[in-house]
Amino acid sequence: DRFPRLVRDLARQLGRRVRFEVEGEETQLDRAILDDIGEPLIHLLRNAVDHGIERPAARKKVGKPEEGLIRISATSDRTTVLIRVSDDGKGIDRTKLLPDAIKAGLVPAGATELTDDVLLRLLGRPGYSTAEKVTDVSGRGMGMDAVMSRVRTLGGSVDVETEPGRGSTFTLR
């Protein structure tokens, strides 16, 4: 219940227009786990608004609706719950982050691309941030590290899929 307000207030603060959707509310999840993943979901939603969704004018310029979409969805089978946080924003620019991955030793010098796995390891490094400046919303490099640490503590995993100009999806398993 707290997520729609968080997205709405943050979008307003950052000058973004965002439609927020929730799917899979009926998915059964242990209350203790739900409490434990609340903060990681907040980090992912904040990142989607701040880093993913473009300002209305920028979206319009590239032929997108001025209002971006952020969706949180939950599905389950017998033993696993998947929670996805996705946006239709600018995606993550792998070419821009490749030098950081090389410098961190995650890929060899001369590498020409970042896989989803390496990208996630880079984003999850303590203190690493893609923000150009530190604000009260982001830039301290704590978000993805906190997300991945919390999910691993629960015995889960995090995956990322991203496409420039199309958006990103983070999946908590």
C-alpha positions in Angstrom: 0.0 0.0 0.0 2.9 2.4 0.6 4.4 2.0 -2.9 1.9 4.0 -5.0 2.4 7.0 -2.7 6.1 6.7 -2.7 6.2 6.6 -6.5 3.7 9.5 -6.9 5.6 11.7 -4.4 9.0 11.0 -5.8 7.8 11.5 -9.4 6.4 14.9 -8.4 9.6 15.9 -6.6 11.7 14.9 -9.6 9.5 16.5 -12.3 8.5 13.1 -13.8 5.1 11.9 -14.9 4.6 8.2 -13.9 1.8 5.7 -14.0 2.3 3.0 -11.4 0.7 -0.4 -11.8 0.6 -3.4 -9.4 0.0 -6.9 -10.6 -0.3 -10.1 -8.7 -1.6 -8.7 -5.4 -3.2 -12.1 -4.7 0.2 -13.8 -4.7 0.8 -15.6 -1.4 4.0 -14.6 0.4 5.2 -15.2 3.9 4.6 -12.1 6.0 8.2 -12.1 7.4 9.6 -12.3 3.9 7.3 -9.5 2.7 8.5 -7.3 5.6 12.2 -8.1 4.7 11.9 -7.2 1.0 10.0 -4.0 1.6 13.2 -1.8 1.7 14.7 -3.5 -1.3 11.5 -2.8 -3.3 11.6 0.8 -2.2 15.2 1.1 -3.5 14.2 -0.4 -6.8 11.2 1.9 -7.2 13.2 4.9 -6.3 15.8 3.9 -8.9 13.1 3.4 -11.5 11.7 6.9 -10.9 15.1 8.6 -10.6 17.3 6.7 -13.0 14.8 5.1 -15.4 11.9 7.3 -16.2 12.8 10.3 -18.3 11.4 13.8 -17.9 8.2 14.3 -20.0 9.9 16.5 -22.6 12.7 14.0 -23.1 10.2 11.1 -23.4 8.2 13.1 -26.0 11.3 13.9 -27.9 12.0 10.2 -28.5 8.4 9.4 -29.3 7.3 8.0 -26.0 4.2 9.1 -24.0 5.1 11.9 -21.6 3.9 9.6 -18.8 6.3 6.8 -17.9 5.2 3.4 -16.6 6.5 1.6 -13.5 5.1 -1.8 -12.7 5.6 -4.1 -9.8 4.4 -7.6 -10.3 4.4 -10.8 -8.3 3.9 -14.3 -9.4 4.6 -17.7 -7.8 4.8 -21.4 -8.3 4.9 -23.9 -5.5 8.4 -22.9 -4.2 9.4 -19.6 -5.6 8.0 -16.1 -5.7 9.1 -13.7 -8.4 8.7 -10.0 -7.8 9.5 -7.8 -10.8 10.0 -4.0 -10.8 10.0 -2.7 -14.3 10.0 0.6 -16.1 9.6 1.8 -19.6 12.4 4.4 -19.2 15.8 5.0 -20.8 17.3 1.6 -19.7 20.9 1.3 -18.6 23.6 2.3 -20.9 26.0 -0.6 -20.9 28.6 1.2 -23.0 28.8 4.0 -20.6 29.4 1.6 -17.7 31.8 -0.7 -19.5 34.9 1.3 -18.5 33.8 1.1 -14.8 33.5 -2.7 -15.1 36.9 -3.0 -16.7 38.4 -0.8 -13.9 36.7 -3.0 -11.3 38.1 -6.1 -12.8 34.7 -7.6 -13.6 35.6 -7.9 -17.3 39.0 -8.1 -19.0 40.5 -5.0 -20.6 39.4 -4.8 -24.2 35.9 -6.2 -23.5 33.3 -4.8 -25.7 30.1 -5.6 -23.9 28.5 -6.2 -20.4 26.3 -9.2 -19.9 23.3 -8.8 -17.6 25.2 -10.8 -14.9 28.2 -8.5 -15.0 26.1 -5.4 -15.1 24.3 -6.5 -12.0 27.6 -7.3 -10.2 28.8 -3.8 -11.1 25.6 -2.1 -10.0 25.6 -4.0 -6.7 29.1 -3.0 -5.7 29.1 -1.2 -2.4 29.4 2.6 -3.0 28.9 2.3 -6.8 26.5 4.7 -8.4 25.5 5.7 -11.9 24.2 9.1 -10.7 26.0 12.1 -11.9 25.5 13.9 -8.6 24.5 13.0 -5.1 21.0 14.1 -4.2 18.6 13.3 -1.3 17.1 10.6 -3.6 20.2 8.8 -5.0 23.8 8.9 -5.8 25.3 7.4 -2.7 25.8 3.9 -4.1 23.8 2.2 -1.4 20.6 1.1 -3.2 21.5 -1.9 -5.3 24.1 -3.1 -2.8 21.3 -3.1 -0.2 18.8 -4.8 -2.5 21.2 -7.6 -3.4 22.5 -8.2 0.1 18.9 -8.4 1.6 17.7 -10.7 -1.1 20.7 -13.0 -0.8 20.2 -13.1 3.0 16.7 -14.4 2.4 18.2 -17.1 0.1 17.1 -15.4 -3.1 18.6 -13.9 -6.1 18.3 -10.7 -8.2 18.4 -10.6 -12.0 18.3 -7.6 -14.4 17.2 -7.1 -18.0 17.7 -3.8 -19.6 17.4 -2.3 -23.1 18.5 1.2 -24.0 15.5 3.4 -24.8 13.1 0.7 -23.7 13.5 0.3 -19.9 14.7 -2.1 -17.2 13.3 -5.0 -15.2 14.8 -6.2 -11.9 13.5 -9.6 -10.8 13.7 -10.7 -7.2 13.5 -14.5 -6.9 
